[in-house]
């Protein structure tokens, strides 16, 4: 009886499992093998060199500088983006009118929801082109507004300055992703039971107290998942940076690992070394996910 049940289940899982192995597991295995060769990518010759590419990678200053840029993105962008999204979601979903804590939000919250989500509708490549013009030192809107209000001393070539190029890109990423996570947090907050907030109000808890002690603990899973997802995006960061600063920015001040990988493969013709970079980036991503999940481990809040 049990044998027939397991065979029936296995017959349904066989094809999806086979497809997963062929299209997901197999490319990872091939990339790892290529990373242990000196393959140029444009010939059939592949000489096995073992861990030679990884040994070179450990002493590659350019790789570690690019990794530091990714780490900076990983620290700043998720924290600021999720913080703003959490604040906006609280104001439009949980804050309530007339001082009441509960589902409702401030007046005009539906209009704000559309406005906040709109930047996420804009494709990332289009956003990169638009903000490249926005930061233009001569005809850009940012410097134009600064001159208009009398702050001409603040104008600068934003994407051409080694100090401000990476923060300028961070601003674009925050602008793009806030709307998406605002929607995620709003949906999570709308599922919270109102009686919990009503009980907290009766006990004398204010808005800030209910936010810290009730709202945040009950949407912790959504916050952790959002941080992991956005963190993975920041460990990539290729699309926007390749559009806005295809040469890695002034003096390589904005080059990320994905851009370095692209140049190593398609400009320098070192596919083996580029594969080693990709494997290292994959390992860093896995470590990030494990660390965030373990750090946020706590007793589940039931409601």
Phi, psi and omega in degrees: 000307179295324181299317179296324179294314181295322179294323178295315178295317181297326181295330177280329184273343187300310184293311177300321179295319178297316178297321179296318180295317184289317189260349180241302183291316183300314178300323177297317180295319179295319179297319179295320178295315180298327180294346178255022176232172176254031184300133180273346180091345184237016177213168180274355183280126176224107178264126181286124181238011177066231182266021182300317179296322180290324177296319177294323182297322182296334181252013182272105182296325181294321178297315182290328175293318177296321178296322177297322177297319176297320180295320177299317176298319182296327181278311189282307188298310179298318182297313181291315182298309181292326177296313179295316181298320179294319179296313181295319180296322179294316182295323186263352185238315189250337188301320178080162179262153177056035175079003180276133179268122181162184180288137181162295178090175181286166180296136180078023185296327180295322177295318179297323180300318179294316182296316182293325183278340186305316181302331181287342178286332181290124178303146185300322180295317179296319178299320178298317179294316181298315183283337173297321174288322180301321181270001181304128186293335183261306185253005184288150182292325183296307178295327178296317179292322179296320178292323183296323183266007175089016179253046183298334180293345178271348182291147181195164173282088192305314181273356178252008181252125183297336181278323188254353184297309181293315175301326178296319177293321177302320179299321178294315180298319178297315179301321183289317192264346181303317183299320181296312182285336171300316178295318179301311182290324178297316179297319179295319181290327180292341179272357181284144180287132182289334183294332177295318179291322179297320177295321179295322179295318179297331178277000177093011180284138177269184182298314182295319181295317179293326178296313183287319188268340183241302186298305183298312179301326183279346176244022181302319180299320178294322180293315180297314180297320179296319180295319179296313182297313180291326177298320177297319178297323180286334175284350174261280175064015187288312190301306184294316182292327179290331178281314185278320184222073185295340180264012179085013178078176179296121179058033178067024187284350179235003182295129178253172186299320181297323177292319178297319178299315181299316181290321179298324183278307192262344177258314182268350179066039180240075183292328177296314179292321178297323177295323177297321176298317179296320178296317178297319179295322177296318179296318178298320179296317178297318179298318178302311182298317181295315182296315181296318180294320181285323179293327182268009182290128181200171178295135181291135177276118180265137176207000000 
